Amino acid sequence: MDDVLRLDAVAQAQAVRDGQVTARELAEAAIARIEAHDGELNAVIHRRFERALAEIDSIPEEAPFRGVPILLKDLGWRESGEPYSGGSNVRDVEPGVDGYGVVSLREAGFVLLGRTNTPEFGSTITTEPVAFGPTRNPYDPAYSAGGSSGGSAAAVAAGMVALATASDGGGSIRIPASLCGLVGLKPTRGRVSLGPAMGEGWSGFSCPGFVTRSVRDTAAALDVVSGLRPGDPYDAPALPGPLAEEVGREPGRLRVGFVTRHPNGSVPEVPALTEAVTRAAALLEALGHDVAPGGPRALAEPGFAQHFGAIVADNLAAHVARLGELRGAPVRPEELEPRNAAMLGAARTHSAADHILATQWIDGYRRRMAAWWSAGHDLLLMPSLGVAPFPLGWIPPEDLSVAFGRTAHAVAYTSPVNATGQPAISLPLHRTEAGLPVGVQLVAAAGREDLLVRVAAQIERARPFEHAALR
């Protein structure tokens, strides 16, 4: 059964339809692999195996992903009747209702096996919460699997499941995808509903998505959960058709800019990242695209990090307040990890006017960034992560100055795309000398996930992704 678990989700679904394996056998194999490997990795923090197996017989035969196992990130993907903590010690919270994304996954036939580890409230780049302990990278257990979707990424890279849900507010899909050698697409803002509990996450910065081992899985999974729901605050531009149909479709000759060093000058250059982007640029050129150095001038603006950070802190404060309401008692600062307690304190110094002014600055930034695509560029190629793969403990929990500084460098290439709401995909195209994965990201104009899928699939055909952690 390990051979079946090494297949991507589209192939697993086909194997069930063809009778090569039953849905129950596939789920039981995934459960067995979780039990065999998660003791070392600590990716799955809540297991609902018995409930999952009991639900299999009620899955309609015609469901497109009937019997395919999946894991849910323990942040944003709410499920009625299951515990929800967002990586924190605030554990006595029950969502009470399924999120629309969870409903869509059930209707598509996925078997929900449990929930994956995440840093407390998803506010950092490594999954090492005090509440649940660190998630380890399958490529080297001494290294971080990234964050905030680190548990999901480690589980997929280790072959526990073919795909897992994720979310991305500052790089939280693309960063763990980069560190665990996976495909991770942050959709356009509004492509996937956050309802019914929320209208937007982090003032629109955060978007749900997936980490997968293939481009076609990413496309097909997004098709399952995409779409406007009643009451959503905004909708993404319409796609020409299902993303799954874009896999294999020729993208045409595209104009691609690339950045190997951050233009604001504050992010140290990392040779492995430079090499990854340079090689990806050469591959795109060999595939027939027009590739040249350069990117949006707005990337260099020094005010971005300050305004982005203020909005994130304000949203974290609101999230903590909401958790307190749900459990019936306010969350005290001493219940939080030092990082989040500090962010909560910072938010309390912001006035409502401060928050609105920061939001308005980001509104202008979004337009200044978008101008580069409007001027005729199709894609921007950059690192998926601003630092090299790093060991557990590299983001020190008590030394906040070092922690915030390293985090700022790490998200320098990803967070601007959260602010603009554009789609971006991380692809596993490089390794360090030690064999650790390094991803590169491609960014398209708002609404152009179709273009990202076409190009990513073209790259995957030309240079098939290797998944060495599937041991």
C-alpha positions, -999 to 999 in steps of 0.1 A, spaced: 0 0 0 30 24 3 31 24 -35 -5 37 -36 3 63 -9 31 76 -31 6 85 -58 -8 119 -59 -45 125 -50 -57 124 -86 -41 90 -91 -54 77 -57 -89 86 -67 -85 68 -100 -72 37 -82 -103 37 -61 -126 41 -91 -108 13 -110 -111 -10 -80 -73 -14 -75 -79 -4 -39 -110 3 -18 -116 36 -1 -113 18 33 -80 2 24 -66 35 13 -77 53 44 -64 24 66 -30 26 48 -27 63 54 -36 58 91 -9 31 94 17 54 78 7 82 102 12 59 131 45 47 118 61 80 110 44 107 131 61 98 163 93 113 148 77 142 128 49 154 151 28 166 121 -7 153 132 -19 167 165 -55 155 165 -66 121 151 -102 113 141 -94 79 126 -125 60 139 -149 88 128 -132 89 94 -135 52 88 -171 53 99 -179 80 73 -165 61 43 -196 41 35 -217 72 32 -195 88 5 -213 89 -28 -198 66 -55 -197 95 -79 -177 118 -56 -145 128 -76 -121 122 -47 -140 93 -31 -118 77 -5 -87 99 -8 -73 107 27 -66 143 36 -55 162 67 -68 196 78 -46 224 92 -56 233 127 -60 269 118 -88 283 96 -103 250 85 -130 246 111 -149 213 116 -179 209 138 -175 184 166 -138 185 165 -114 205 188 -99 237 174 -70 255 190 -50 273 163 -18 259 177 -25 274 211 -32 262 246 -67 277 243 -81 242 236 -116 242 250 -131 258 218 -155 239 195 -163 257 162 -199 245 162 -202 246 124 -182 233 94 -163 258 73 -174 260 37 -141 245 26 -146 215 49 -181 210 35 -167 211 0 -140 185 8 -166 162 23 -188 165 -8 -159 158 -30 -153 125 -12 -122 132 8 -117 112 40 -108 136 68 -82 119 90 -73 146 115 -57 180 121 -21 191 116 3 211 137 7 249 133 25 276 153 3 295 178 -22 315 157 0 311 126 21 341 134 55 328 126 75 309 99 82 277 119 59 252 135 72 249 170 42 257 193 46 254 230 12 237 231 20 208 208 58 207 203 78 211 171 70 196 137 102 181 121 112 182 85 110 148 68 142 156 49 161 162 82 144 160 115 167 186 130 153 211 106 120 231 106 92 221 83 83 258 81 51 276 91 25 282 95 13 252 75 43 231 87 23 201 100 5 198 67 37 201 47 56 175 68 27 151 65 25 154 27 62 152 22 64 121 43 37 104 24 11 102 51 -14 118 27 -11 131 -9 -24 166 1 -34 186 31 -51 219 37 -31 250 44 -35 288 46 -12 317 38 -13 351 55 24 361 50 38 330 32 24 302 52 17 279 22 47 288 1 73 287 30 66 252 42 61 241 6 96 254 -1 112 238 30 94 204 24 99 201 -13 62 206 -23 39 225 -45 21 253 -27 -3 278 -44 -16 309 -26 -48 317 -44 -61 351 -54 -79 369 -26 -115 359 -25 -110 327 -46 -118 305 -16 -144 315 10 -135 317 47 -171 315 57 -194 311 74 -173 320 105 -153 347 88 -154 371 58 -117 376 55 -85 367 74 -59 392 85 -77 420 67 -77 400 34 -40 389 36 -48 353 45 -61 328 19 -69 291 22 -52 266 0 -33 233 -1 2 217 0 6 189 -26 32 169 -44 19 177 -80 6 206 -99 -25 187 -110 -34 180 -74 -31 217 -65 -53 226 -94 -80 199 -88 -81 206 -50 -86 243 -56 -114 236 -80 -132 217 -52 -131 246 -27 -132 277 -49 -163 299 -54 -182 328 -40 -205 320 -11 -234 341 1 -222 371 21 -186 369 12 -170 404 12 -154 401 -23 -150 376 -51 -119 368 -72 -119 375 -109 -136 346 -128 -113 319 -142 -118 307 -178 -127 272 -166 -116 246 -141 -80 248 -131 -76 211 -136 -82 217 -173 -52 241 -174 -28 213 -166 -11 205 -199 -24 236 -217 4 256 -233 9 289 -216 23 307 -247 53 329 -247 54 348 -215 72 379 -203 89 370 -170 109 392 -146 131 377 -119 146 389 -86 175 372 -69 181 398 -42 154 418 -24 155 454 -38 150 471 -4 186 461 5 178 449 40 175 412 32 208 394 31 216 375 -1 216 337 3 236 318 -23 212 288 -24 183 311 -31 201 330 -58 211 298 -75 176 284 -72 161 315 -89 188 317 -115 184 281 -125 146 285 -127 150 316 -149 172 296 -172 147 268 -173 119 292 -182 140 307 -209 147 273 -223 110 267 -224 106 296 -247 97 325 -224 112 360 -224 131 362 -191 150 392 -178 160 406 -144 136 430 -128 105 434 -108 80 459 -93 97 491 -79 72 489 -51 91 459 -36 118 483 -25 95 505 -5 108 507 32 74 513 47 58 481 37 69 459 67 58 484 93 22 487 79 19 450 71 31 441 107 7 466 123 -23 451 105 -13 416 114 -9 425 151 -43 441 151 -59 411 135 -42 388 160 -56 408 188 -91 405 174 -86 367 169 -75 363 206 -106 383 217 -129 361 196 -114 330 211 -121 344 245 -157 349 236 -160 314 222 -147 298 254 -165 322 277 -134 337 294 -109 363 281 -75 350 269 -49 364 292 -15 376 278 3 351 300 -15 323 282 2 333 250 37 326 237 60 357 241 58 365 204 20 368 204 19 385 237 42 412 223 20 415 192 -10 418 214 6 446 234 16 464 202 -19 462 189 -32 478 220 -11 509 212 -28 513 178 -59 534 175 -87 527 151 -74 556 129 -39 540 130 -54 508 116 -74 525 89 -44 545 78 -22 514 76 -49 497 55 -51 527 32 -13 526 28 -15 490 18 -43 499 -7 -19 523 -24 9 497 -23 -14 472 -40 -19 496 -69 18 504 -72 27 467 -73 -1 458 -98 13 485 -122 42 462 -131 19 435 -144 -4 461 -161 27 473 -180 30 440 -198 47 415 -175 31 381 -170 50 365 -142 75 375 -114 100 349 -103 115 352 -68 126 330 -39 98 314 -19 116 321 13 141 349 22 164 326 42 181 293 38 165 261 53 170 265 90 171 242 121 145 240 148 151 267 174 165 292 148 135 314 156 142 318 194 110 320 214 124 344 241 147 367 221 120 386 203 144 410 186 162 382 168 129 363 162 111 392 146 142 402 126 147 367 111 110 363 104 110 397 86 138 385 63 121 351 58 87 366 46 102 395 26 94 378 -8 60 363 3 42 389 24 40 416 -3 19 391 -24 -4 386 6 -9 424 7 -17 427 -30 -40 396 -30 -23 382 -61 -18 344 -66 16 329 -62 29 293 -65 60 278 -49 77 249 -68 103 225 -56 131 231 -81 163 232 -60 182 215 -32 210 227 -9 243 208 -8 229 190 22 199 179 2 173 202 18 146 215 -5 146 251 -17 115 264 -36 110 293 -60 78 312 -64 60 326 -95 36 355 -90 8 363 -115 -16 392 -118 -48 390 -97 -71 363 -109 -45 345 -130 -42 311 -112 -49 296 -146 -16 310 -159 3 298 -129 -11 263 -133 -2 262 -170 34 273 -164 39 252 -133 27 221 -152 50 230 -181 79 232 -156 69 200 -139 69 182 -173 103 195 -182 118 189 -148 97 164 -128 97 171 -91 116 147 -68 102 137 -35 131 122 -17 114 122 17 89 94 6 110 68 23 
